[in-house]
Amino acid sequence: MTTPDELTRTVIQARAFLVEIGRDLSLPEAIRQEARRLLRHYPSQEEMLMAGKLEESAGKGTLLLPVFSSAIDEKPLEPTQEDGAIAVWRAAIDLFGGDRTAADRWLHHEAMGLGWKRPIDVMQDDPQ
């Protein structure tokens, strides 16, 4: 079960991720624009912590449990396999000088140095 501080931290980190997407020039403009659109109404860290504080004080003496927390543990979340895939995709785009088509072609074609496997398959099999 997700705890209020974990949920609060995740919402705050999701905002930071949307900000990063909105600024990443290697992504298509439509994706960056959508991230910026979502951010217009996305709560700030201060708003999330205030919501947690209000829920904690309103729930005292009742059976209602808070959804959010007024404090968060600052430890980072464990990186996911998806985070690694995004990093590899961005590195491939950089390797090919911003050419997304060339990066995509390289990721999806067999490579001698990988035992004739596709980089995308190796990445999924061994997401180190």
matplotlib code that plots the C-alpha trace (Angstrom):
import matplotlib.pyplot as plt

x = [0.0, 1.3, 1.7, 0.7, 4.4, 5.2, 2.2, 3.0, 6.6, 5.6, 3.2, 6.0, 8.5, 5.9, 5.7, 9.5, 9.4, 6.8, 9.0, 11.9, 9.9, 8.6, 12.2, 13.8, 14.5, 15.2, 11.5, 8.8, 7.2, 3.8, 5.0, 6.7, 3.6, 1.4, 3.7, 3.5, -0.3, -0.6, 1.7, -0.7, -3.0, -0.5, 0.0, 3.4, 5.4, 4.1, 0.5, 0.9, 2.4, -0.3, -3.0, -1.3, -1.3, -5.0, -5.9, -3.9, -5.5, -9.0, -8.7, -7.8, -10.3, -12.0, -11.7, -10.6, -7.0, -5.0, -4.2, -1.3, 1.4, 2.6, 6.2, 8.1, 11.1, 13.6, 15.2, 14.8, 12.6, 14.4, 14.9, 12.7, 13.4, 11.5, 13.9, 16.8, 15.0, 14.5, 18.2, 19.3, 16.9, 18.2, 21.8, 21.2, 19.7, 22.8, 25.1, 23.4, 23.6, 19.9, 18.8, 15.9, 15.4, 19.0, 18.8, 15.6, 17.1, 20.2, 18.1, 16.0, 18.7, 21.1, 24.5, 27.6, 29.0, 25.9, 26.1, 23.8, 21.0, 19.1, 20.1, 16.5, 16.2, 19.5, 18.2, 15.0, 16.7, 19.5, 18.4, 21.6]
y = [0.0, 3.4, 5.7, 9.4, 10.5, 8.2, 9.5, 13.1, 12.6, 10.9, 13.7, 16.2, 14.2, 13.8, 17.6, 17.8, 15.2, 17.2, 20.3, 18.3, 17.0, 20.5, 21.8, 18.8, 20.0, 16.4, 15.6, 16.6, 20.0, 18.3, 16.3, 19.3, 21.4, 18.8, 18.6, 22.4, 22.3, 19.7, 21.8, 24.8, 23.2, 20.8, 21.4, 22.8, 21.1, 23.8, 23.1, 19.3, 19.7, 22.2, 19.7, 17.0, 19.4, 20.1, 16.5, 15.5, 18.2, 17.5, 13.8, 13.9, 12.1, 10.5, 7.4, 9.3, 8.8, 11.4, 10.7, 13.2, 14.1, 17.4, 16.1, 13.9, 11.7, 13.2, 9.9, 9.5, 6.8, 3.7, 4.1, 2.0, 0.1, 2.8, 5.5, 3.5, 3.2, 6.9, 7.5, 5.1, 6.7, 10.2, 8.9, 7.3, 10.6, 12.5, 9.9, 10.5, 14.3, 14.7, 12.6, 10.6, 8.5, 7.3, 6.6, 4.6, 2.7, 1.8, 0.8, -1.6, -3.3, -6.1, -5.1, -7.3, -6.0, -7.2, -10.7, -9.8, -8.7, -5.4, -2.8, -2.4, -6.1, -6.1, -3.2, -5.0, -8.2, -6.6, -3.2, -2.3]
z = [0.0, -0.9, 2.1, 2.1, 2.1, -0.9, -2.8, -2.0, -3.1, -6.3, -7.3, -6.6, -8.7, -11.5, -11.7, -12.0, -14.7, -16.7, -16.3, -17.7, -20.6, -21.4, -21.7, -23.5, -27.1, -28.2, -27.8, -30.4, -29.9, -29.5, -26.5, -24.9, -25.4, -23.8, -20.8, -20.4, -20.8, -18.0, -15.8, -15.9, -13.4, -11.7, -8.0, -6.8, -4.0, -1.5, -2.5, -2.1, 1.3, 2.3, 1.1, 3.3, 6.3, 5.8, 5.5, 8.5, 10.7, 9.3, 9.9, 13.6, 15.7, 12.7, 10.7, 7.6, 6.7, 4.8, 1.2, 1.1, 3.7, 5.0, 4.9, 2.5, 2.8, 0.4, -0.7, -4.5, -5.9, -7.3, -11.1, -13.2, -16.4, -18.2, -16.8, -18.3, -21.7, -21.8, -21.0, -23.7, -26.2, -25.4, -25.6, -29.0, -30.3, -29.0, -30.6, -34.0, -33.6, -32.9, -35.8, -34.3, -37.4, -37.3, -33.6, -34.0, -36.9, -34.8, -31.8, -33.9, -36.1, -35.2, -34.1, -34.4, -31.1, -29.3, -30.7, -33.6, -31.2, -31.5, -28.9, -27.9, -27.2, -25.2, -23.2, -22.3, -21.5, -19.3, -18.2, -16.3]

ax = plt.figure().add_subplot(projection="3d")
ax.plot(x, y, z, "-o")
ax.set_aspect("equal")
plt.show()
